[in-house]
Amino acid sequence: MSQLNDETISETEEFSGAVTATTGGRIAFIGVDPNSADFLTLAGARALREADLLITTKPLRAVLDDAGVELPTREDTHFLAELPDVVDFEVKSASEGRSVARLVAGDPLIEAGIAGEAQACARAGCPIDIVPGVPMLTATPTLAGVSFPGHAVQLVAVPDDAHMVDLPAQGSVTLSCGPSQLPGVVAGAVQAGRAKDEPVLVTTGAATPRQHSVLATLGKVEKVAREQAVDDEPIFLVLGPAAERDEALDWYESKPLFGWRVLVPRTGADCRRLVERLRLHGAVSEEVATISVEPPRNPQQLDKAVRGMVDGRYEWVVFTSAHAVRAVFGKLEEYGLDSRALSGLRIATVGADTASALHTWGIAPDLSPSTVQTVAGLAGEFPAYDEVLDPINKVFVPRADIATEPLAVGLTELGWEVDDVTAYRTVRAAPPPLETREAIKSGRFDAVAFTSSTTVRNLVGIAGKPHAQTLVVAIGPATVEACEEHGLRVDAMAPRPGQIELADALAEMARRRRDALAAAGQTVTRPSAKRRRRASH
């Protein structure tokens, strides 16, 4: 398929000036979906991880970088457009004892068309490995919810210059073609004796948030494809009985947030769990930094408190954020210590993300609020100081430069002496790019997920208020309050603070919204689509 191999070497091309390998490395040809790293196999990931250098295209490198796949460094990456003779370079590198990863779009032999390149390397004496990829010809029907069992199915490769494609007269067929090849596919199907009203499932934007599958007929497939396809992207077709899929198997495009563009304002905290969970629900996230986390201006107070914690001067340590966890353990590492330094201490936390940060150090909290995950909620459940049972009456509360007064006051009233210590400070980030700011204000985001009250205040400060059409979800009561203070309508709140819970709350709200629109007989669209329709009138 020309859409996948425009930068690869054809199977029939003759290679000149090959360098004969003598000893050393190997060359691994690794296939991956050009739109998503989700279909990279374990064998492919292992080969990439163990490679000394990578040869690929810039778009493929970007797809794997975005997914966090472990790859050779940028310095050890060579792009096809920069290599006058890719085979000579591969063979020379392997002969020097280096392990070469040649990353291609699609399955190496079925779709990417690099058999000639692999043959030339093998004939030059290089050991080669061909790591299968997941062919989009089989992956796309699965993504579209097509089931083939019970149907005879044929995979058809469409030649780039075909005026009429040779197709079987009966049975189910799956194929991929470009828009210019589609008339040849239809002509071939009619020539084979297939009826104009035969069902055809048309899928465009395969394995992307734009994926869209429509059941058409052979006579109308060209019109449907033209309406759906973007530029020269591949069009995937399923002809015959299997095209009439069971709606219950439409698992991918029916995700509650499928195709949604979600804004994730973040602090210096890691939002990977939120972004990944949103992705599982079908959304595309765009993170915007609203603050950066920096050490306190006066670190001596934190140093003193951490030394006191190690020396046994505290009964409790209360962590109210993942930042606080990282700040304290960062100090412990400076002293050459680890989580064993907290042996004998009782630990309290607020929020699932705080507890998760502690778990990375092998520590489970002794106390977390059972109801409301706030500092006030923790203060309401914290045990009172008992001079008989508690040998020490001091509590260490590492916090941001914004005081946690409800907690300190609450613990003091319970008889504890509180060391409320600034462990880190937050600084407002620079504004995001103009394009992002305009998208926020004009309603081109479908939703915004706020993870703290600070992200609310700082996002409004550096980028402006999200458009009223944009749905708003908040991680907890304090964040809801901050939203309301800035005139933002909150559409949903996580049942308890946590990144996964926040993503799930948005997905559940989207699911209810979709069901309500469908029940009212209205077209189900994303929130941003409504704004775009208004702007077009």
BELJOCOR-V978281 format. One line per field, one symbol per residue. ss: DSSP state (h for helix, s for strand, l for the rest). burial: b if it has 16 or more other C-alpha atoms within 10 Angstrom, else e. A space follows every 50 residues. Layout:
ss: ???
burial: ???
This chain:
ss: lhhhhllllllllllllllllllllsssssssllllhhhllhhhhhhhhh llsssslhhhhhhhhhlllllllhhhssshhhlllhhhhhhhhhhlllls ssssslllllllllhhhhhhhhhlllsssssllllhhhhhhhhlllllll llsssssllllllllllllllsssssslhhhhhhhhhhhhhlllllllss sssslllllllsssssslllhhhhhhhhllllllssssslhhhlllhhhl llllllllllsssssslllllhhhhhhhhhlllsssssslsssslllllh hhhhhhhhhhhllllssssllhhhhhhhhhhhhhllllhhhhlllssssl lhhhhhhhhlllllllssllllllhhhhhhhllllllllllllssssssl llllhhhhhhhhhlllssssssllsssslllllhhhhhhhhhllllssss llhhhhhhhhhhhlllllllssssllhhhhhhhhhllllllsslllllhh hhhhhhhhhhhhhhhhhhhlllllllhhhhhhhhhhl
burial: bbbbbeebbebeeebeebbbbeeebbbbbbbbbbbbbebbbeebbebbee bbbbbbbeebbebbeeeebebbeeeebbebeeeeebbbbbbbbbbeebbb bbbbbbbbbbbbbbbbbbebbbebbbbbbbbbbbbbbebbbbbbbbebee eebbebbbeeeebbbbbbbbebbbbbbbbebbbbbbbbbbbeebeeebbb bbbbbbbbbbbbbbbbbbbbbbebbeebbeeeebbbbbbbbbbbbeeeeb ebbbbbbbbbbbbbbbbbbebeebbbbbbbbbbbbebbbbbebeebeeee bbbebbbebbeebbbbbbbbbbbbbbbbbebbeeeeeeeebbeebbbbbb bbbbbbbbeeeebbbebbbeebbbbbbbbbebebbeeeeeebbbbbbbbb beebebbbebbbebebbbbbbbbbbbebbebbeeebbbbbbbbbbbbbbb bbbbbbbbbeebbebbbebbbbbbbbbbbbbbbeeeebbbebbbbbbbbb bbbbbbbebbeebbeeeeeeeeeeebbbbebeeeeee
